[in-house]
Amino acid sequence: MKNYEHIFFDLDNTLWDFDKSSILAFDKIFDLFHLTDYGIPSAKEFHKTYFTYNNQLWEQYRQGKIDKDFLKIERFRLPLKDYGIYDENLAHELGESYTDYAARLVALVPNTMEILTYLKNKGYKLHLITNGFLEVQTIKMQASGLDKFIDVSIISEEVGFKKPDHRIFYKAIEKVGGSIDNSVMIGDDLSVDILPAKEIGMFHIYFNRKQIPHNETLDCEIKDLIEIKNYI
Protein backbone atom coordinates (compact mmCIF):
# COMPACT_ATOMS: atom_id res chain seq x y z
CA MET A 1 0.00 0.00 0.00
CA LYS A 2 1.33 3.42 -0.96
CA ASN A 3 2.54 5.77 1.77
CA TYR A 4 0.29 8.81 1.77
CA GLU A 5 0.86 11.81 4.05
CA HIS A 6 -1.89 14.31 3.35
CA ILE A 7 -5.60 13.53 3.31
CA PHE A 8 -7.96 16.19 2.01
CA PHE A 9 -11.63 16.01 2.91
CA ASP A 10 -14.56 17.90 1.52
CA LEU A 11 -16.67 19.26 4.40
CA ASP A 12 -20.38 19.47 3.54
CA ASN A 13 -22.05 16.06 3.27
CA THR A 14 -18.68 14.35 3.68
CA LEU A 15 -17.92 15.13 7.33
CA TRP A 16 -20.62 17.66 8.16
CA ASP A 17 -24.16 16.39 7.48
CA PHE A 18 -25.29 19.44 5.53
CA ASP A 19 -28.68 17.97 4.62
CA LYS A 20 -29.53 17.25 8.26
CA SER A 21 -28.29 20.60 9.61
CA SER A 22 -30.22 22.38 6.86
CA ILE A 23 -33.48 20.72 7.90
CA LEU A 24 -32.82 21.53 11.56
CA ALA A 25 -32.18 25.15 10.61
CA PHE A 26 -35.41 25.30 8.60
CA ASP A 27 -37.38 24.08 11.61
CA LYS A 28 -35.89 26.97 13.59
CA ILE A 29 -36.48 29.76 11.10
CA PHE A 30 -39.95 28.49 10.21
CA ASP A 31 -41.04 28.98 13.81
CA LEU A 32 -38.98 32.13 14.40
CA PHE A 33 -40.50 33.98 11.46
CA HIS A 34 -44.02 32.50 11.89
CA LEU A 35 -44.06 31.38 8.27
CA THR A 36 -47.41 29.65 8.64
CA ASP A 37 -48.84 33.19 8.84
CA TYR A 38 -47.61 33.69 5.27
CA GLY A 39 -49.46 30.62 4.03
CA ILE A 40 -46.47 28.27 3.94
CA PRO A 41 -47.79 24.88 5.15
CA SER A 42 -44.71 23.44 6.87
CA ALA A 43 -40.96 23.72 7.30
CA LYS A 44 -40.60 20.46 5.37
CA GLU A 45 -42.49 21.80 2.34
CA PHE A 46 -40.62 25.09 2.42
CA HIS A 47 -37.28 23.29 2.61
CA LYS A 48 -38.22 21.11 -0.36
CA THR A 49 -38.95 24.21 -2.46
CA TYR A 50 -35.79 25.92 -1.23
CA PHE A 51 -33.60 22.88 -1.91
CA THR A 52 -34.17 22.97 -5.68
CA TYR A 53 -33.34 26.65 -5.97
CA ASN A 54 -30.37 26.35 -3.64
CA ASN A 55 -28.76 23.65 -5.78
CA GLN A 56 -29.22 25.72 -8.94
CA LEU A 57 -27.77 28.84 -7.32
CA TRP A 58 -24.78 26.99 -5.87
CA GLU A 59 -23.92 25.74 -9.34
CA GLN A 60 -24.00 29.34 -10.58
CA TYR A 61 -21.87 30.38 -7.61
CA ARG A 62 -19.28 27.68 -8.39
CA GLN A 63 -19.14 28.99 -11.96
CA GLY A 64 -18.57 32.54 -10.73
CA LYS A 65 -21.84 33.83 -12.18
CA ILE A 66 -23.18 35.12 -8.85
CA ASP A 67 -21.63 36.17 -5.54
CA LYS A 68 -22.39 34.80 -2.09
CA ASP A 69 -24.50 37.77 -0.95
CA PHE A 70 -26.81 37.32 -3.93
CA LEU A 71 -26.96 33.56 -3.31
CA LYS A 72 -27.86 33.94 0.38
CA ILE A 73 -30.88 36.14 -0.39
CA GLU A 74 -31.96 34.74 -3.75
CA ARG A 75 -32.26 31.19 -2.43
CA PHE A 76 -35.04 32.47 -0.17
CA ARG A 77 -36.53 35.12 -2.43
CA LEU A 78 -37.30 32.52 -5.11
CA PRO A 79 -39.11 29.97 -2.92
CA LEU A 80 -41.02 32.78 -1.18
CA LYS A 81 -42.14 33.94 -4.62
CA ASP A 82 -43.49 30.43 -5.29
CA TYR A 83 -45.83 30.97 -2.33
CA GLY A 84 -46.86 34.40 -3.61
CA ILE A 85 -44.69 36.26 -1.09
CA TYR A 86 -42.77 39.26 -2.43
CA ASP A 87 -40.86 40.56 0.56
CA GLU A 88 -37.18 41.42 0.05
CA ASN A 89 -36.64 42.16 3.74
CA LEU A 90 -38.04 38.78 4.75
CA ALA A 91 -35.83 37.03 2.18
CA HIS A 92 -32.78 38.85 3.54
CA GLU A 93 -33.62 38.07 7.19
CA LEU A 94 -34.32 34.41 6.39
CA GLY A 95 -31.02 34.17 4.54
CA GLU A 96 -29.03 35.58 7.44
CA SER A 97 -30.82 33.54 10.12
CA TYR A 98 -30.60 30.31 8.16
CA THR A 99 -26.87 30.75 7.55
CA ASP A 100 -26.28 31.27 11.26
CA TYR A 101 -28.44 28.37 12.45
CA ALA A 102 -27.16 25.95 9.81
CA ALA A 103 -23.60 26.55 11.00
CA ARG A 104 -24.33 26.11 14.71
CA LEU A 105 -26.76 23.18 14.73
CA VAL A 106 -24.15 20.43 14.73
CA ALA A 107 -24.85 17.41 12.55
CA LEU A 108 -22.01 15.11 11.58
CA VAL A 109 -22.04 12.25 9.11
CA PRO A 110 -21.96 8.87 10.92
CA ASN A 111 -18.46 7.68 11.88
CA THR A 112 -16.86 11.08 11.22
CA MET A 113 -15.14 11.32 14.59
CA GLU A 114 -14.19 7.65 14.53
CA ILE A 115 -12.42 7.82 11.18
CA LEU A 116 -10.72 11.15 11.92
CA THR A 117 -9.41 9.78 15.21
CA TYR A 118 -8.16 6.66 13.45
CA LEU A 119 -6.39 8.62 10.71
CA LYS A 120 -4.89 11.11 13.14
CA ASN A 121 -3.54 8.29 15.28
CA LYS A 122 -1.98 6.76 12.16
CA GLY A 123 -0.02 9.97 11.66
CA TYR A 124 -1.78 11.40 8.61
CA LYS A 125 -2.08 15.16 8.12
CA LEU A 126 -5.78 15.95 7.70
CA HIS A 127 -7.02 18.94 5.70
CA LEU A 128 -10.17 20.42 4.18
CA ILE A 129 -10.94 21.67 0.69
CA THR A 130 -14.34 23.34 0.73
CA ASN A 131 -16.37 25.75 -1.38
CA GLY A 132 -18.41 26.91 1.61
CA PHE A 133 -18.42 30.45 2.96
CA LEU A 134 -15.42 31.29 5.15
CA GLU A 135 -17.29 32.45 8.26
CA VAL A 136 -19.82 29.62 8.07
CA GLN A 137 -17.28 26.83 7.63
CA THR A 138 -15.18 28.23 10.47
CA ILE A 139 -18.16 28.18 12.84
CA LYS A 140 -19.03 24.63 11.78
CA MET A 141 -15.51 23.45 12.50
CA GLN A 142 -15.41 25.04 15.94
CA ALA A 143 -18.95 24.10 16.98
CA SER A 144 -18.50 20.44 16.01
CA GLY A 145 -14.94 19.96 17.27
CA LEU A 146 -13.69 19.09 13.79
CA ASP A 147 -11.11 21.85 14.10
CA LYS A 148 -9.16 19.68 16.56
CA PHE A 149 -8.45 17.17 13.78
CA ILE A 150 -7.84 19.45 10.80
CA ASP A 151 -4.36 20.79 10.18
CA VAL A 152 -5.09 23.14 7.27
CA SER A 153 -8.41 24.36 5.84
CA ILE A 154 -8.46 25.48 2.22
CA ILE A 155 -11.61 27.51 1.67
CA SER A 156 -12.46 28.72 -1.82
CA GLU A 157 -13.28 32.22 -0.64
CA GLU A 158 -9.75 32.62 0.66
CA VAL A 159 -7.80 31.16 -2.25
CA GLY A 160 -9.92 32.59 -5.07
CA PHE A 161 -10.78 29.31 -6.81
CA LYS A 162 -13.72 26.96 -6.32
CA LYS A 163 -13.92 23.22 -6.84
CA PRO A 164 -13.95 21.66 -9.43
CA ASP A 165 -11.30 24.13 -10.67
CA HIS A 166 -8.00 22.23 -10.65
CA ARG A 167 -6.25 25.28 -9.25
CA ILE A 168 -7.81 24.93 -5.81
CA PHE A 169 -6.41 21.39 -5.57
CA TYR A 170 -2.94 22.50 -6.65
CA LYS A 171 -3.12 25.45 -4.24
CA ALA A 172 -4.15 23.13 -1.40
CA ILE A 173 -1.31 20.70 -2.03
CA GLU A 174 1.17 23.57 -2.23
CA LYS A 175 -0.15 25.14 0.97
CA VAL A 176 0.38 21.98 3.04
CA GLY A 177 3.76 21.22 1.49
CA GLY A 178 2.57 18.02 -0.13
CA SER A 179 2.58 16.55 -3.62
CA ILE A 180 0.10 14.86 -5.93
CA ASP A 181 1.71 11.51 -5.17
CA ASN A 182 1.41 11.70 -1.38
CA SER A 183 -2.08 13.21 -1.21
CA VAL A 184 -5.61 11.77 -1.11
CA MET A 185 -8.94 13.49 -1.85
CA ILE A 186 -12.14 12.27 -0.18
CA GLY A 187 -15.54 13.74 -1.01
CA ASP A 188 -19.20 13.06 -1.67
CA ASP A 189 -19.63 14.99 -4.92
CA LEU A 190 -18.44 13.06 -7.95
CA SER A 191 -18.17 16.03 -10.32
CA VAL A 192 -16.93 18.62 -7.82
CA ASP A 193 -14.62 16.63 -5.53
CA ILE A 194 -13.64 13.38 -7.20
CA LEU A 195 -13.35 13.83 -10.96
CA PRO A 196 -11.08 16.89 -10.74
CA ALA A 197 -8.85 14.99 -8.30
CA LYS A 198 -8.76 12.10 -10.75
CA GLU A 199 -7.93 14.46 -13.63
CA ILE A 200 -4.82 15.79 -11.89
CA GLY A 201 -3.67 12.29 -10.90
CA MET A 202 -4.57 12.49 -7.22
CA PHE A 203 -5.62 9.34 -5.38
CA HIS A 204 -9.32 9.70 -4.60
CA ILE A 205 -12.01 8.04 -2.52
CA TYR A 206 -15.58 8.68 -3.58
CA PHE A 207 -17.89 8.76 -0.56
CA ASN A 208 -21.04 7.65 -2.34
CA ARG A 209 -23.23 7.59 0.74
CA LYS A 210 -26.46 7.78 -1.29
CA GLN A 211 -25.28 5.07 -3.71
CA ILE A 212 -25.82 7.23 -6.78
CA PRO A 213 -25.25 5.22 -9.99
CA HIS A 214 -22.42 6.33 -12.29
CA ASN A 215 -20.14 4.97 -15.01
CA GLU A 216 -16.80 6.39 -13.85
CA THR A 217 -13.70 4.30 -13.15
CA LEU A 218 -12.43 5.45 -9.77
CA ASP A 219 -9.62 4.57 -7.37
CA CYS A 220 -11.99 3.78 -4.49
CA GLU A 221 -15.66 4.07 -3.63
CA ILE A 222 -17.24 3.76 -0.19
CA LYS A 223 -20.68 4.20 1.34
CA ASP A 224 -19.53 4.59 4.97
CA LEU A 225 -16.62 6.71 6.17
CA ILE A 226 -15.30 3.89 8.31
CA GLU A 227 -14.45 2.00 5.10
CA ILE A 228 -11.58 4.45 4.53
CA LYS A 229 -9.61 2.13 6.83
CA ASN A 230 -9.56 -0.42 4.01
CA TYR A 231 -7.69 1.86 1.61
CA ILE A 232 -5.25 4.08 3.49
N, C-alpha and C positions, 0 to 999 in steps of 0.2 A: 504494500500500500504506500502511495506517495506521501512524502512528508510535507504537509501544508502548515503554514504559520498563521495566516490571516483569514478569518471567516467573516464575510460580510452578509448581514441580514437586511432584508427589507423590514420595515416596521409594521405598517398597517395590514392586518389580516395575515401576517406571518408570525409576529410575536404578540402584537396588540390586537385584540379581537375588535376590529373597527365596526363590524356589523352589529355586534352586541352593544358596544358602548354608544353607538348611534341611536339604537332603539331606546336605550335607557335615557339618553339625553332628550329624545322626543317626548317620552313620558313626562319628563320634567317641564319642558317648555310648553307642552300642551296644556298642562294644569296652570302653570305660572301666568300664561297669557290668556287663559279662559277661552281657548279656541272653539269650544262648543258654542259659545255665544256668537261666533261668526258663521255658524252653520257647518263646521267641519265635524264629521261624525265621530272620529276617534283618532287617537295618536297613531294607531297602526295604519289606518287608511291614509292619513296625512304623510306618514313616513314612506309609504308605498309610492305615492305621487311624487314626493321629493326625490326618492331614490333614482328614478329614471332621469330626471333633470340633472341631478348631481353628477351622475356618471357621464352624461353628455358634456357638461361644463368642465369636468376634470380633464376630459380628453382635449378640449379646447385650451385649457390651461397648460397641459403638458406640451402642446404644440406652440405655445407662446402667443395664442390669439387673444387671450384675455388675461387680466391680472387678478391677483388674489382678492382684492377688495371687491371687484365686480363679481367674482365667483361667489363670495360669501353672501352677498345680498341677492344676486340673481337666482341662486338655487332655492331661495324662499319666495322671491317675487313671482316666479313662474308657477309654482304649485298653488300659491294663494290666488293667482289669476284664474286657475282652473276651477276654483270654488267661487268665482265672481267677486273676489276681494282685491281691490286696487288701493293698497295702502303702503306707500314707500317707507314710511316710518316703521310700520309693523314689520315689514320685510327686513329692514336694517336691524331692528331690535332682536328679532328672531335669529338672525344670522350671528349676531354677537353673542347672544345667550347660548345658542346651540354650540358654538365653537368652544366656549368656556366649559360648559357641562361635559361635552364629549371628550375633552381632554382630562377631566378630573374624575369621571366615573370609571374607575379602573375595571378593565375587562381584558384578561389575557387569554390567549389561545391555550388550550390544554397542553400540559407538559412543557410550557415555556421555561419556567424556572428550573425544572429538572434537567432539561437539555443544556441550558446555559451553565448551570452548576457543573455538569459533567464535562463540558468543553473547557470551561475555565480551569477545572482541576487537571485537565490533560495538558494544560499549558498553551492553549491557543489564544491568540489575540482576537477579540471579538469586536466587530464594528457594525455600524449602520450605514446604509445608503437609502435615503428616503426623499420622496418628493413633497412630503407634508410641509406645512407652514412652520417656520422656525420656532415661534413662541409656543405653538400648540404641541409640537413634538417634544420640546424641552419639558413642558409640564407633564406630558404623558410619561416620560422617562423617570422623572422625579417622583411622581405620584405612585407609580407602580413598583419602583425599586429596580427597574431595568438599568438605570444609570450606574448601578454598582457593578454591573457585568461588562458594560460597554466601554472600550478603550477610546475609540474615536467615532464621532457621529458626523457623517457627511450629509448635509441637508442641502437640497437643490437651491434653496433661496440664498444660501451663503456662497455656493460655488459658481452659480450662474448658469448651470446646465441641469436639465431634468432628465430622468430616465424616460425613454430608452436611449437617449443620446449617449453614444460611446464615451464621450468626453467626461461624463460624470464618473464613469467606472475607472478611466485612466487617472483622473484627478484623485479619486479615493485611494487607489493603489499607491500613487505617488505620495499622498499625504501621510500614509501609515508606514512608508518606507518598505513596501512590499514589491512583489512582481506578479505578473500574470501567472507564472508557474507555481507560486507558493500561496495563491489566493483561491478562495471558494466563494461563490455567490449563492445565497439561499433566498428564495422568494416565492410568493404565491401567484404572481401574475406572469403568465407565460410570455406575453409580448413585451412587457415593460421591464421585468426583472431577468428572465431566464434567456430569452433569445439574444438580447444584446450581449449578455455574458458569453454565450456560446459563440457569437460572431467574432469576439475578440480573443477567443481561445482560452477562456477562463473556465475552470471546473465549476459545474453548477448542479444544484439540487433543486428540483422543482417540487415545491410543497403544494401538491394538488389535493388539498383537503376536501374539496367538493367533487373530486373525481370527474373533472370536466374532460370529455373526450378530445383527443387531438391526434395529429399524424406526425409529430415531430420526433426526431431521434435525439434523445437527451442523455447526458451522463448518468443522472440518477433521478428517480421520481419517488416521492413518499406521500403518504396521506396522514401521517402522524409525526410530529416533530421528534419524538423519541427514536424514530427510525434512523435519524442522522447518525446514531451510534454505529450503524452497520456500514457506513461509508467513509467516515473520517475519524 
